[in-house]
């Protein structure tokens, strides 16, 4: 029974790490798109392409206005540091429970 619980918790932790990595890749791709649009708007050769300039302006405006990091019900943000924050919160309690378990036996 204990083996199943440990396996289940490890699976859940690995899924959270995978989600954190996927979210961080998404954030980085959005940053790359923003920097590319900013470079295109600053380039003097892009003045001949009004539709491209309009698209870049829309991308920058939408990212500035509505882009936020993904969150779990607004409680915490999902990013690359999420798994580290989760571990830093769980490890002290686990150590304390292990100390109580070894102290009583």
CORHU-V54798 format. One record per residue. N is the residue number from 1. PSI is psi in degrees with one decimal (* if undefined). NEAR is the number of other C-alpha atoms within 8 Angstrom. D_FIRST is the distance of its C-alpha to the first C-alpha in Angstrom with 1 decimal. Layout:
# CORHU-V54798
N PSI NEAR D_FIRST
N PSI NEAR D_FIRST
This chain:
# CORHU-V54798
1 -41.3 4 0.0
2 -37.6 5 3.8
3 -40.9 6 5.4
4 -39.5 7 5.2
5 -42.7 8 6.4
6 -43.2 8 8.8
7 -43.0 8 10.0
8 -44.2 8 10.7
9 -38.4 8 12.5
10 -40.1 8 14.4
11 -44.8 8 15.5
12 -40.9 8 16.8
13 -42.0 9 18.5
14 -35.7 8 20.1
15 -39.3 8 21.3
16 -38.4 9 22.9
17 -42.7 10 24.6
18 -40.1 8 25.9
19 -41.8 9 27.3
20 -43.1 14 28.9
21 -41.9 10 30.6
22 -40.7 8 31.8
23 -40.5 12 33.2
24 -37.3 10 34.9
25 -38.9 8 36.5
26 -45.3 8 37.8
27 -40.8 9 39.3
28 -39.1 8 41.0
29 -33.9 8 42.4
30 -41.2 8 43.9
31 -38.7 8 45.4
32 -41.8 8 46.9
33 -40.8 8 48.4
34 -46.3 11 49.8
35 -35.3 8 51.4
36 -42.4 8 52.8
37 -39.6 12 54.4
38 -39.4 10 55.8
39 -40.2 8 57.3
40 -37.5 10 58.8
41 -31.0 11 60.3
42 -14.1 6 61.9
43 135.3 8 63.3
44 -20.1 6 66.9
45 -16.7 5 66.6
46 -1.1 11 64.2
47 -19.9 8 67.1
48 -4.3 5 68.1
49 84.2 7 64.9
50 -32.1 8 64.7
51 -35.6 6 61.8
52 -41.1 8 59.6
53 -41.0 12 60.7
54 -41.9 8 59.8
55 -43.1 8 56.4
56 -41.3 12 55.7
57 -40.2 10 57.0
58 -40.7 8 54.7
59 -47.4 10 51.6
60 -42.0 11 52.4
61 -43.7 8 53.2
62 -41.0 9 50.0
63 -38.7 9 47.8
64 -35.2 7 49.6
65 -40.3 6 49.5
66 -12.5 6 46.1
67 120.9 7 43.7
68 161.4 4 40.9
69 148.0 8 37.6
70 140.4 8 34.7
71 157.3 9 32.9
72 96.0 8 29.9
73 27.5 5 31.7
74 6.6 6 34.1
75 -46.3 6 31.6
76 153.4 7 31.3
77 143.5 10 32.7
78 110.6 13 30.9
79 -168.1 11 32.5
80 -29.0 9 31.9
81 -1.0 8 31.2
82 -46.3 11 28.6
83 -34.4 11 25.6
84 -40.8 7 27.4
85 -38.2 8 27.9
86 -44.9 8 24.3
87 -40.2 8 23.2
88 -23.4 8 26.1
89 -32.8 8 24.9
90 -31.9 8 21.2
91 -46.0 8 21.7
92 -38.9 8 23.7
93 -37.3 8 21.2
94 -43.0 8 18.3
95 -42.2 8 20.7
96 -43.5 8 21.8
97 -38.5 8 18.3
98 -37.5 8 17.8
99 -42.8 8 21.2
100 -39.2 8 20.6
101 -42.6 8 17.5
102 -28.5 7 19.6
103 -38.5 6 22.7
104 -20.1 5 21.4
105 * 4 20.0
